[in-house]
């Protein structure tokens, strides 16, 4: 069956009006998160729905075309990729968490005397390692917020700074990992091989990371932590006395995921094997009495009492629990359930955001912005590269799913770069740096929202009953502390202006273009 042609939309007021749905959403997000201090993902869904409805009123012609564009956007592969990554990462993180991994991290931190001042810098390095290995910054944001964030709070680290360190690590991996979707898209769209692209961007990533580590060390020891009113020794003494090292066995699960991802296995396969390993470890640790997993089964059926539930309740079901409860409390739970369901609001928001980006594409909004930039601003190589950096920053500030933003801006980076004979490696690096960084900085960014969604799941959780609503980090407050993201953008602005690392087509050619 032939592929349907892309639909084009016309808006009253011109092509830039096609950006109205996303512009209204950004204004909503700033007002809700920044001014009102409400960190509610479902509220952001309402804002995006409102934006799409208002945008329809400005369409010239058949409104059915507008509706078809929304459906087309929601079925884009980039949206499905993000959804799948979140679901699997959420289940994996929750299963490890109920297996005592947080306790293990706290135990290790207290034994090694990693206090609250050093913890953010250490978290950045570990998150960067994981994200580079598994190739998904979103998955890293979810896993580390679920597992490492509560451990850091127990040690007294500053919550906002710690969340920023996690997001910085996700930025590093998203930018540098060979299996990252942003790395692949940046290479393929700029006619460059993935291996060469990764090798050529190390010098930028390492410089930004070095500045970020120093910044986290300074801020870690300079900004008051969560327990600033209590002596650190008392806190760590109370914590170390109540935690167990056995949860650290789940480092093996994480290693399984990293190794499989590096070897080129699909993210679903890699995380699924890690999830299976985590479940087996939980069963063994629970059976040996080394870790209390009774409050966090993988699958929990809470059913009204009847003859069938009484019979099932006596049967040994590995990894699952059936309990009898009053009829009004019936439901399904467990780490598989809660790990996935916690991201349902974010999944809906993602689908709507990609739909908004598709409306902007179909209405010519992206074209209008890029034509203005190419024709009037980028008149020299230096200005062309600076325009690439700022242009990708602008698009990533409006399209909150970073891969979608990268796909949208990639043709213009290629066109502008080829006009000035700029090498594909250089173009790919400029494209990916901003895409990786800014998706984790702004309060409406997909990476930040993914981590915040995991944080919301900690409130009253089975493994974190001490975590309260007051401990949630406002998404609008974290953006100054995503140090690696800001330094990465700054490095490329300096590189564009000074020519550091600049390569032309004649300097080096790509012999092979890796395909997705």
Backbone torsions as a table, in degrees:
resi	resn	phi	psi	omega
1	UNK	NA	126.4	-177.9
2	UNK	-63.8	148.4	-178.7
3	UNK	-74.9	135.7	-179.1
4	UNK	-68.9	137.8	179.3
5	UNK	-67.8	153.3	177.9
6	UNK	-64.9	140.1	179.2
7	UNK	-84.9	138.2	175.4
8	UNK	-107.0	138.8	-178.8
9	UNK	-114.6	150.6	175.4
10	UNK	-120.9	134.1	-175.9
11	UNK	-118.4	143.6	171.4
12	UNK	-65.3	124.6	-178.3
13	UNK	102.7	-5.9	176.0
14	UNK	105.3	-179.8	-173.0
15	UNK	-66.0	-33.2	-177.8
16	UNK	-65.2	-21.1	178.5
17	UNK	-66.0	-20.9	177.7
18	UNK	-63.4	-18.1	177.8
19	UNK	-83.0	-0.7	-175.0
20	UNK	-59.2	-44.4	179.6
21	UNK	-57.4	-45.8	-179.7
22	UNK	-71.3	-37.0	179.0
23	UNK	-62.8	-41.8	177.6
24	UNK	-66.0	-37.4	178.1
25	UNK	-63.6	-43.2	179.8
26	UNK	-62.8	-42.8	177.5
27	UNK	-61.5	-41.6	177.8
28	UNK	-61.0	-47.1	-177.6
29	UNK	-62.3	-41.3	178.8
30	UNK	-64.9	-43.2	-179.7
31	UNK	-66.4	-45.7	-177.0
32	UNK	-68.3	-50.0	-174.5
33	UNK	-84.0	-42.8	-174.2
34	UNK	-80.2	-49.2	-175.3
35	UNK	-86.7	-41.9	-177.7
36	UNK	-91.5	-17.0	179.2
37	UNK	69.9	29.6	-179.4
38	UNK	-100.6	111.1	179.2
39	UNK	-97.1	70.3	-174.9
40	UNK	-120.6	111.6	-178.3
41	UNK	-63.8	-37.9	178.7
42	UNK	-63.0	-33.4	174.9
43	UNK	-63.8	-36.9	176.3
44	UNK	-66.9	-34.2	174.4
45	UNK	-58.5	-43.8	177.9
46	UNK	-59.9	-40.8	178.8
47	UNK	-63.1	-41.8	-179.8
48	UNK	-70.2	-37.9	175.8
49	UNK	-60.4	-43.1	178.4
50	UNK	-61.5	-43.0	179.0
51	UNK	-60.8	-42.2	179.9
52	UNK	-66.4	-37.4	179.0
53	UNK	-67.6	-44.2	179.0
54	UNK	-64.1	-40.6	179.5
55	UNK	-59.3	-34.7	-179.8
56	UNK	-60.7	-32.4	-176.2
57	UNK	-68.0	-16.7	-178.0
58	UNK	-100.5	3.1	-177.6
59	UNK	-78.4	134.6	171.7
60	UNK	-89.8	137.2	177.1
61	UNK	94.1	-151.4	-172.1
62	UNK	-76.3	122.2	178.0
63	UNK	-67.3	-17.9	177.6
64	UNK	-61.9	-36.1	178.0
65	UNK	-62.4	-39.3	177.6
66	UNK	-62.1	-43.9	178.7
67	UNK	-64.2	-39.5	179.1
68	UNK	-64.6	-36.5	177.9
69	UNK	-65.6	-39.7	177.1
70	UNK	-60.3	-45.7	178.4
71	UNK	-63.7	-39.8	179.8
72	UNK	-62.1	-41.5	178.9
73	UNK	-64.5	-41.6	-177.3
74	UNK	-69.3	-17.0	179.4
75	UNK	-101.7	7.8	176.8
76	UNK	-63.4	145.7	-178.9
77	UNK	-61.5	-33.3	-177.8
78	UNK	-61.7	-36.3	178.4
79	UNK	-68.8	-43.6	-179.9
80	UNK	-63.1	-37.4	179.3
81	UNK	-61.5	-45.2	179.5
82	UNK	-63.8	-42.5	-178.5
83	UNK	-61.5	-46.9	-178.9
84	UNK	-63.3	-43.6	-179.5
85	UNK	-60.4	-42.1	-179.3
86	UNK	-66.7	-43.9	-178.1
87	UNK	-61.4	-49.0	-176.9
88	UNK	-69.3	-43.0	179.1
89	UNK	-63.9	-38.0	178.9
90	UNK	-63.5	-44.7	178.5
91	UNK	-63.8	-42.0	-178.9
92	UNK	-64.1	-48.4	-178.4
93	UNK	-62.6	-41.9	-178.8
94	UNK	-66.8	-38.4	-179.8
95	UNK	-66.9	-40.7	176.0
96	UNK	-65.0	-39.1	-176.9
97	UNK	-62.7	-44.9	-179.6
98	UNK	-71.4	-13.4	176.3
99	UNK	-87.7	10.7	174.0
100	UNK	87.5	18.1	-177.8
101	UNK	-65.4	-38.1	178.2
102	UNK	-61.7	-45.0	177.1
103	UNK	-57.8	-41.1	179.5
104	UNK	-63.0	-41.5	178.4
105	UNK	-65.0	-42.1	179.0
106	UNK	-63.6	-42.5	178.4
107	UNK	-59.7	-46.6	-178.9
108	UNK	-64.3	-40.6	-178.5
109	UNK	-65.0	-38.7	-179.7
110	UNK	-73.2	-38.7	178.7
111	UNK	-64.9	-41.8	-179.3
112	UNK	-83.2	-0.4	179.0
113	UNK	61.0	38.1	173.3
114	UNK	-84.3	96.9	-175.7
115	UNK	-80.0	-178.6	-176.8
116	UNK	-63.6	-26.7	179.7
117	UNK	-72.3	-37.0	-178.0
118	UNK	-86.3	-21.1	-171.5
119	UNK	-60.7	-42.6	179.4
120	UNK	-59.8	-42.4	179.1
121	UNK	-64.5	-42.4	177.8
122	UNK	-64.4	-38.0	178.8
123	UNK	-63.9	-42.4	177.6
124	UNK	-57.1	-47.1	-178.6
125	UNK	-63.7	-44.3	-178.9
126	UNK	-67.8	-40.9	178.0
127	UNK	-64.8	-38.7	177.4
128	UNK	-62.9	-39.8	178.8
129	UNK	-64.4	-46.5	-179.3
130	UNK	-64.7	-46.0	-177.7
131	UNK	-63.9	-36.5	177.9
132	UNK	-67.2	-34.6	-179.2
133	UNK	-74.5	-44.6	-173.9
134	UNK	-94.4	-13.7	173.2
135	UNK	77.7	12.8	177.6
136	UNK	-132.7	111.3	176.6
137	UNK	-67.6	-36.2	178.2
138	UNK	-61.7	-45.6	179.0
139	UNK	-62.8	-37.2	177.6
140	UNK	-66.4	-42.6	178.6
141	UNK	-59.8	-40.7	179.3
142	UNK	-66.5	-50.7	-174.9
143	UNK	-64.5	-47.1	-176.8
144	UNK	-71.8	-33.9	176.3
145	UNK	-67.7	-35.7	179.4
146	UNK	-72.7	-35.5	-169.4
147	UNK	-107.5	-48.4	-173.4
148	UNK	-87.8	-35.7	-178.7
149	UNK	-56.1	-50.4	178.5
150	UNK	-64.3	-32.4	177.4
151	UNK	-64.3	-41.7	178.3
152	UNK	-64.4	-37.4	178.4
153	UNK	-65.3	-39.8	179.2
154	UNK	-62.8	-29.6	178.4
155	UNK	-83.9	-10.8	176.7
156	UNK	101.6	11.4	179.5
157	UNK	-67.8	153.8	177.6
158	UNK	-68.7	124.6	-173.8
159	UNK	-61.7	-44.1	-177.8
160	UNK	-66.0	-44.9	179.1
161	UNK	-63.6	-40.9	-179.3
162	UNK	-65.3	-42.2	177.6
163	UNK	-63.9	-39.6	176.5
164	UNK	-62.3	-37.5	178.5
165	UNK	-65.9	-39.0	177.4
166	UNK	-62.7	-46.2	180.0
167	UNK	-65.5	-35.2	177.0
168	UNK	-63.3	-42.2	176.7
169	UNK	-62.2	-38.1	177.5
170	UNK	-64.4	-39.1	177.2
171	UNK	-60.5	-46.7	-178.2
172	UNK	-57.4	-49.3	-177.7
173	UNK	-68.7	-39.8	178.8
174	UNK	-60.7	-35.1	-178.1
175	UNK	-78.1	-34.6	-169.1
176	UNK	-107.1	-23.0	-174.2
177	UNK	-64.9	131.4	177.8
178	UNK	-64.2	-27.0	-177.4
179	UNK	-96.6	5.3	178.4
180	UNK	-69.4	141.3	179.4
181	UNK	-63.5	-34.9	179.1
182	UNK	-69.1	-36.5	176.6
183	UNK	-63.5	-45.0	-178.7
184	UNK	-63.6	-47.2	-178.8
185	UNK	-63.1	-43.2	-178.7
186	UNK	-62.8	-38.4	-179.4
187	UNK	-71.1	-50.1	-175.2
188	UNK	-64.5	-41.8	-177.0
189	UNK	-71.9	-17.7	179.9
190	UNK	-109.5	17.0	176.2
191	UNK	56.6	48.0	179.8
192	UNK	-130.9	150.1	177.6
193	UNK	-79.7	146.8	-173.7
194	UNK	-63.5	-43.1	-179.5
195	UNK	-60.2	-44.2	179.2
196	UNK	-66.1	-36.5	178.7
197	UNK	-63.7	-48.0	-178.8
198	UNK	-61.8	-44.8	-179.3
199	UNK	-62.7	-36.9	-175.8
200	UNK	-77.2	-18.1	-177.4
201	UNK	-99.0	-2.1	179.7
202	UNK	-58.6	-41.5	-175.7
203	UNK	-63.3	-29.9	177.7
204	UNK	-77.9	-45.7	-176.0
205	UNK	-64.2	-40.1	-177.4
206	UNK	-68.4	-39.6	178.5
207	UNK	-61.7	-47.3	179.6
208	UNK	-63.2	-40.1	-178.9
209	UNK	-65.6	-37.9	179.7
210	UNK	-62.6	-44.5	176.9
211	UNK	-63.9	-37.7	-178.4
212	UNK	-65.7	-41.8	179.7
213	UNK	-60.7	-45.8	178.9
214	UNK	-60.5	-42.7	-179.1
215	UNK	-63.3	-40.8	-179.8
216	UNK	-70.0	-32.8	176.1
217	UNK	-67.2	-44.8	179.6
218	UNK	-64.2	-47.6	-178.3
219	UNK	-69.1	-36.4	-178.5
220	UNK	-60.7	-38.7	179.7
221	UNK	-90.9	-10.5	-176.3
222	UNK	-104.0	-23.4	-178.4
223	UNK	-99.0	131.5	179.9
224	UNK	-58.3	143.0	-179.5
225	UNK	-91.0	-172.4	-176.3
226	UNK	-65.0	-38.1	-177.4
227	UNK	-107.2	43.0	-174.5
228	UNK	-62.9	-20.3	179.8
229	UNK	-87.4	-3.2	-177.2
230	UNK	-121.7	137.9	178.8
231	UNK	-56.7	136.0	-176.7
232	UNK	-59.1	-38.6	-177.7
233	UNK	-61.4	-38.4	179.4
234	UNK	-65.3	-42.1	-178.9
235	UNK	-64.3	-50.9	-177.7
236	UNK	-65.7	-32.1	177.5
237	UNK	-65.3	-42.6	177.6
238	UNK	-64.5	-40.5	-177.7
239	UNK	-68.2	-49.9	-175.3
240	UNK	-64.1	-25.2	179.7
241	UNK	-76.0	-16.4	-174.1
242	UNK	-114.3	3.3	-177.4
243	UNK	-115.9	164.2	-176.2
244	UNK	-125.8	147.0	179.7
245	UNK	-80.3	-9.2	-170.8
246	UNK	-65.2	-25.3	179.1
247	UNK	-64.3	-17.4	179.1
248	UNK	-66.4	-12.1	176.0
249	UNK	-60.0	-22.1	-179.9
250	UNK	-73.4	-5.6	169.2
251	UNK	-60.6	-28.6	176.6
252	UNK	-66.2	-36.8	177.4
253	UNK	-62.8	-45.1	179.7
254	UNK	-63.3	-38.5	177.8
255	UNK	-62.3	-38.9	177.3
256	UNK	-58.9	-46.4	-179.0
257	UNK	-63.1	-45.6	-177.7
258	UNK	-63.4	-47.6	-177.3
259	UNK	-62.2	-45.3	-179.4
260	UNK	-65.4	-38.5	179.3
261	UNK	-66.0	-42.3	179.2
262	UNK	-64.2	-33.4	-179.4
263	UNK	-80.5	5.7	172.4
264	UNK	92.5	8.6	178.0
265	UNK	-73.2	150.7	179.6
266	UNK	-61.9	147.6	-176.4
267	UNK	-60.0	-33.6	177.4
268	UNK	-63.9	-44.9	179.9
269	UNK	-64.9	-45.9	-176.8
270	UNK	-61.4	-48.6	-177.9
271	UNK	-70.7	-34.0	179.0
272	UNK	-62.3	-42.8	177.6
273	UNK	-66.1	-37.4	175.0
274	UNK	-63.5	-39.2	178.7
275	UNK	-64.6	-41.9	178.2
276	UNK	-63.0	-44.4	178.4
277	UNK	-62.2	-41.9	179.1
278	UNK	-62.1	-40.9	179.5
279	UNK	-63.5	-42.6	179.9
280	UNK	-65.2	-42.3	177.8
281	UNK	-62.9	-41.0	178.6
282	UNK	-60.6	-42.2	179.9
283	UNK	-64.1	-44.9	-178.8
284	UNK	-68.0	-43.9	179.6
285	UNK	-65.3	-38.5	178.0
286	UNK	-67.1	-41.7	-179.7
287	UNK	-65.2	-32.9	-179.2
288	UNK	-84.1	-5.9	-179.7
289	UNK	74.5	16.3	-178.6
290	UNK	-83.3	-29.8	178.5
291	UNK	-134.4	137.1	179.0
292	UNK	-85.1	100.9	179.0
293	UNK	-107.5	12.0	-176.9
294	UNK	-64.7	-29.3	-178.3
295	UNK	-89.2	0.5	-176.0
296	UNK	-143.2	63.6	178.0
297	UNK	-68.2	160.0	176.5
298	UNK	-66.8	-40.1	-180.0
299	UNK	-133.8	129.9	-179.3
300	UNK	-130.0	121.7	174.6
301	UNK	-107.3	115.5	176.3
302	UNK	-103.8	105.6	-170.9
303	UNK	-123.9	152.5	174.7
304	UNK	-61.6	149.3	-177.4
305	UNK	-71.7	128.9	173.1
306	UNK	-157.0	-177.1	-176.1
307	UNK	-62.1	-38.5	-178.3
308	UNK	-69.4	-44.4	-178.8
309	UNK	-66.3	-33.2	176.5
310	UNK	-64.6	-37.4	179.9
311	UNK	-70.7	-45.1	-178.6
312	UNK	-67.0	-32.3	-177.5
313	UNK	-62.7	-21.9	-178.6
314	UNK	-93.2	-5.3	-177.2
315	UNK	-93.0	138.7	176.7
316	UNK	-77.2	111.3	178.6
317	UNK	-111.6	112.4	-174.6
318	UNK	-66.2	124.9	176.5
319	UNK	78.7	0.6	-177.9
320	UNK	-134.3	153.3	179.5
321	UNK	-133.3	135.4	172.1
322	UNK	-115.4	122.1	179.5
323	UNK	-124.9	151.5	178.7
324	UNK	-97.9	133.9	-177.8
325	UNK	-139.5	164.7	171.8
326	UNK	-57.5	149.8	-174.5
327	UNK	-53.1	-36.7	-177.4
328	UNK	-69.0	-18.2	-177.7
329	UNK	-101.3	8.2	-177.4
330	UNK	-64.8	145.0	178.5
331	UNK	171.6	-175.4	179.7
332	UNK	-117.9	142.8	179.9
333	UNK	-147.9	-158.4	-178.4
334	UNK	102.7	170.9	-174.1
335	UNK	-67.5	-36.6	178.1
336	UNK	-62.8	-44.7	-178.0
337	UNK	-67.4	-54.4	-174.3
338	UNK	-69.0	-32.9	178.1
339	UNK	-64.1	-34.8	179.8
340	UNK	-85.1	-46.9	-172.2
341	UNK	-67.7	-24.4	179.9
342	UNK	-63.1	-18.5	-177.9
343	UNK	-104.9	6.9	179.9
344	UNK	-60.0	-45.2	177.1
345	UNK	-60.5	-39.3	179.3
346	UNK	-66.7	-36.4	178.3
347	UNK	-62.6	-45.4	178.2
348	UNK	-61.6	-43.5	179.7
349	UNK	-62.0	-40.7	179.2
350	UNK	-60.6	-46.1	179.5
351	UNK	-60.4	-40.7	-179.7
352	UNK	-70.1	-37.2	179.3
353	UNK	-66.0	-43.1	177.9
354	UNK	-65.3	-34.3	175.0
355	UNK	-63.4	-41.6	177.2
356	UNK	-62.6	-39.5	176.9
357	UNK	-64.6	-36.6	178.6
358	UNK	-67.4	-36.5	175.6
359	UNK	-61.9	-42.2	179.7
360	UNK	-64.9	-38.6	177.5
361	UNK	-66.7	-47.9	-177.3
362	UNK	-66.5	-28.8	179.5
363	UNK	-87.2	-2.8	177.0
364	UNK	85.2	11.0	-179.2
365	UNK	-62.8	-45.0	177.7
366	UNK	-62.6	-43.7	-179.8
367	UNK	-59.7	-44.1	-178.0
368	UNK	-61.2	-43.4	-179.4
369	UNK	-65.6	-45.9	-176.1
370	UNK	-70.1	-36.4	178.1
371	UNK	-63.1	-40.0	178.1
372	UNK	-61.8	-43.6	-178.4
373	UNK	-66.2	-48.0	-174.6
374	UNK	-67.3	-39.6	-172.3
375	UNK	-83.2	-27.1	-170.7
376	UNK	-118.9	-18.5	-173.0
377	UNK	-112.2	-48.6	-173.2
378	UNK	-82.3	86.4	-176.2
379	UNK	-110.6	-8.9	174.9
380	UNK	-135.1	168.7	179.4
381	UNK	-60.9	-45.1	-179.5
382	UNK	-60.8	-46.7	-179.6
383	UNK	-70.3	-30.8	178.1
384	UNK	-65.1	-46.4	179.8
385	UNK	-68.1	-38.7	176.7
386	UNK	-62.2	-39.0	177.9
387	UNK	-65.1	-38.5	176.5
388	UNK	-59.4	-46.1	-178.9
389	UNK	-62.2	-49.7	-177.3
390	UNK	-70.8	-34.4	178.7
391	UNK	-66.0	-44.7	177.3
392	UNK	-66.3	-33.3	176.8
393	UNK	-64.4	-42.2	-179.5
394	UNK	-62.9	-45.8	-179.1
395	UNK	-65.9	-40.9	179.8
396	UNK	-70.4	-19.9	175.6
397	UNK	-77.8	-18.6	-178.4
398	UNK	-105.8	-35.5	178.7
399	UNK	-100.5	108.2	-164.5
400	UNK	-79.9	-14.9	174.7
401	UNK	-93.2	113.8	-165.5
402	UNK	-62.5	-36.8	179.6
403	UNK	-66.6	-37.6	177.2
404	UNK	-63.7	-41.6	177.6
405	UNK	-63.5	-40.5	-179.4
406	UNK	-64.4	-43.0	178.1
407	UNK	-62.3	-37.9	-177.7
408	UNK	-68.2	-39.7	-173.6
409	UNK	-91.0	-17.4	-173.4
410	UNK	-55.2	-44.4	-179.0
411	UNK	-60.9	-32.9	-178.2
412	UNK	-76.6	-35.4	174.0
413	UNK	-63.0	-42.5	178.8
414	UNK	-64.4	-44.6	-179.5
415	UNK	-62.7	-47.2	-179.1
416	UNK	-66.5	-42.2	-179.5
417	UNK	-64.8	-42.7	-179.9
418	UNK	-66.9	-31.3	178.2
419	UNK	-59.7	-34.0	-179.6
420	UNK	-107.6	15.8	173.4
421	UNK	63.2	30.2	-179.5
422	UNK	-80.0	135.4	-176.4
423	UNK	-60.9	149.1	-180.0
424	UNK	-61.1	-34.6	178.3
425	UNK	-62.7	-45.7	-179.6
426	UNK	-63.6	-43.5	179.7
427	UNK	-62.8	-43.1	-179.3
428	UNK	-63.6	-37.8	-179.2
429	UNK	-69.2	-41.6	176.7
430	UNK	-62.5	-43.8	-179.2
431	UNK	-61.3	-45.3	-172.4
432	UNK	-78.4	-31.3	-176.7
433	UNK	-61.2	-50.7	179.8
434	UNK	-68.1	-37.6	179.2
435	UNK	-61.7	-44.1	-179.0
436	UNK	-69.3	-39.6	-172.1
437	UNK	-75.1	-52.8	-167.7
438	UNK	-75.4	-19.3	176.6
439	UNK	-68.9	-10.2	-179.5
440	UNK	-115.9	5.6	-174.5
441	UNK	-104.3	-51.6	-174.6
442	UNK	-72.8	148.5	-177.2
443	UNK	-59.0	-23.5	-179.8
444	UNK	-98.7	5.3	-179.3
445	UNK	-68.7	142.7	-177.0
446	UNK	-60.5	-41.0	179.9
447	UNK	-65.5	-42.4	178.2
448	UNK	-65.1	-42.0	180.0
449	UNK	-66.2	-33.0	177.4
450	UNK	-63.2	-46.0	177.4
451	UNK	-65.1	-39.9	179.7
452	UNK	-66.5	-35.6	176.2
453	UNK	-61.3	-40.2	176.7
454	UNK	-66.3	-36.2	179.9
455	UNK	-66.0	-39.5	177.8
456	UNK	-61.1	-32.1	178.6
457	UNK	-69.6	-14.1	178.5
458	UNK	-76.8	-23.0	-175.8
459	UNK	-64.9	116.3	179.6
460	UNK	64.3	21.3	-178.4
461	UNK	-68.4	162.6	-178.1
462	UNK	-62.9	-34.8	-179.4
463	UNK	-95.9	-11.0	-179.0
464	UNK	-132.4	60.6	-179.0
465	UNK	-65.0	-18.2	-179.0
466	UNK	-81.3	-14.0	-175.5
467	UNK	-78.8	121.3	-174.7
468	UNK	-108.4	167.5	179.0
469	UNK	-58.8	-32.4	-178.0
470	UNK	-68.9	-17.6	-179.0
471	UNK	-85.3	-8.3	178.9
472	UNK	-63.9	140.8	177.8
473	UNK	-90.4	127.5	176.1
474	UNK	-65.9	123.2	-178.9
475	UNK	-54.7	-29.4	-178.5
476	UNK	-74.7	-13.9	-175.8
477	UNK	-95.1	-11.5	-170.8
478	UNK	-91.0	-19.6	-169.9
479	UNK	-57.9	-32.2	179.2
480	UNK	-69.1	-16.9	-171.9
481	UNK	-102.8	5.7	173.6
482	UNK	-85.0	70.3	-167.7
483	UNK	-59.8	-43.7	-176.4
484	UNK	-64.3	-36.4	178.3
485	UNK	-62.0	-47.5	179.8
486	UNK	-65.4	-41.8	179.9
487	UNK	-67.4	-34.3	179.7
488	UNK	-66.0	-44.0	176.0
489	UNK	-62.4	-42.3	-178.9
490	UNK	-64.2	-40.0	178.8
491	UNK	-59.6	-40.8	-178.3
492	UNK	-76.1	-29.7	173.0
493	UNK	-64.3	-43.8	177.6
494	UNK	-65.3	-42.0	180.0
495	UNK	-63.2	-39.5	179.1
496	UNK	-65.6	-38.1	-175.6
497	UNK	-79.8	-35.4	-176.4
498	UNK	-95.2	-18.3	-177.1
499	UNK	88.8	6.5	179.6
500	UNK	-59.1	122.6	177.8
501	UNK	77.2	5.4	-176.8
502	UNK	-69.3	135.4	177.3
503	UNK	-131.1	142.9	176.0
504	UNK	-103.5	168.2	-177.5
505	UNK	-57.5	-37.1	-177.8
506	UNK	-72.7	-15.6	-178.1
507	UNK	-74.8	-38.2	-176.0
508	UNK	-160.0	141.2	178.8
509	UNK	-121.1	150.0	178.1
510	UNK	-91.1	121.8	-177.9
511	UNK	-82.7	-16.0	-176.4
512	UNK	-148.1	136.1	175.3
513	UNK	-107.9	110.7	178.8
514	UNK	-68.2	144.0	-176.8
515	UNK	-109.0	150.9	-179.6
516	UNK	-67.4	NA	NA
